[in-house]
Amino acid sequence: MIINSNGMKAIEAASGIPVSELMETAGRTAAEAVKKEVSPDARILIIAGNGNNGGDGFVMCRYLEDYACMVYPAAGVPKSEEALANYRLLPASRIVSKRKIKDEIRKADVIIDAVYGFGYHGELKADMRKLFRMVNDSNARVFSIDINSGCEADTDHFDKDAIRSDITFALDCYKPTHMLQKEIGVAREVRLLDLGLPHDQPTPYMEMNEEIFFRNFPHRSVMMHKNTFGHTLIIGGCYGMAGAVSLNILGARTVGAPYIECALPESIYPIVASRHMTAVFHPFSGHTVEQVVEPLSRKAKAIVFGSGAVYMDRKEQCMDMILQSSTCPVILDAEALRLLHQNTYILRFVKCPLILTPHLGEFSVLINKPIDAIRDNKILYATQFAKENKVILVLKGANTIVVSPFGEVYFNQSGNPALAQAGSGDLLAGMIAGILTMTRDIYTAVCMAVWLHGHLADIALDSHSMQGFDLETYPQLMDQLFRKYHF
């Protein structure tokens, strides 16, 4: 389960378990996890804060008494009653003074970070910054308890000197920061420790894996025909960029969209049609775009527009027509996002469900904010934009974020650097359109497509290199997965 800090507080309160008992359980469970990672002769240093996260650290020190384990109260005497009680249970010989901390860090084989929990916000103070730099510069293995100190639990904000860990042990539930570690990069690995608490609190965070994906993916019945689910409509491309719309088609084919139509400029029709034998093509010119696109938009089950449409004639009119004529979900990708730059207000008047798929640079232009400002507050800006404009936003990155107009958030965990190549986004847009054609719940369908896009790239590493990964292998990779689940 993924939960924010308020939700975690609610879970703890609803459990009816006293804070002292929760602290004991957390410290004991974390200590047992650490024991599995270190040798019996390891020299362990716990750096503890003055809150309940520090209290977990003091408890850990007791359960690690068979090791050469010391604890440093980095912020002085604990403030909370429960943490203070556990601090007083430790013999003075286990406590490191400020005068000796530099030497203890140097000698430690393992450093356990129990300074800040999910109450941390903002920037580090000078003394903590100095301490954290010494930890990060040490040769010790580092384990963080629940949250890497210096990171905010609910956002992607972190101080540049936040503790870097080899393993972060998330307590009871994952927090949003754990889901963004490919981009934040302070934890090499995050492991969940079960504290046995009941999880009755609602959460806005969706999760996705193979089991969830195929639970939501429709089976083909014996009575099915090519029009059962409806038509997937792809509109885009231009002279010199035929590959983008071709990858849209490939994406829709990957997920098994049964009836794919493609409206595209006449200049690239021969190129794309020669690559895809089963799609139905509708070539248009600048003079015939209305006659071709409008009737197709009215009958489609899902539409993707904008991939490779940089030099498409009358692209602005084409997008307006799609947004006015369609009742089905519409994915706006690539050039379509650039067309929105000066008039995002039109999004508020569109009746059809909209899915926008920007990467960070495109989103920066869309909301007129510097990339660096967005990078440090992606969840905030993405959620605000999705709510204000009543769209589903797919903010692409190492950990792609999918946000609904109602504040639901999906942090994608699948994928690898093999996807860091031109055309990857076009492929994803086609996959989203294909799954939307066949899946009733729009937000779930978008999350499914984002997860699958990365998951197939992960599967591919069994037989392909990252450097030479070919996106055109996607239908074959998906066929392996379909056969695994008897689809």
ABEGO torsion letter per residue (X at the ends): XBBBAAAAAAAAAAAGBBAAAAAAAAAAAAAAAAAAABBAABBBBBBBBABAAAAAAAAAAAAAAABBBBBBBAAEBBABAAAAAAAAABBAAABBBAAAAAAAAAABABBBBAABBAABBEBBBAAAAAAAAAAAABABBBBBBGBBBGBBAABABBBAABBBBABBBBBGBBBAAAAAAAAAGABABBBBBBAGBBBABBBABBBBBAAAAAAABBBBBAABBAAAAEBBBBBEEBBGAAAAAAAAAAAAAAAGBABBBBBBBAAAAAAAAAABAABBBBBBBAAAAAAAAAAAAAABABBBBGBGAAABBGAAAAAAAAAAABABBBBBBEAAAAAAAABAAAAAABABBBBBBBBAAAAAAAAGBBAAAAAAAAAAAAAAAAAAAGBBBBBBEABBBBBBAAGBBBBBABEBAAABBBGAAAAAAAAAAAAAAABABAAAAAAAAAAAAAAAAAAAAAABBAAABBAAAAAAAAAAAAAAAGX
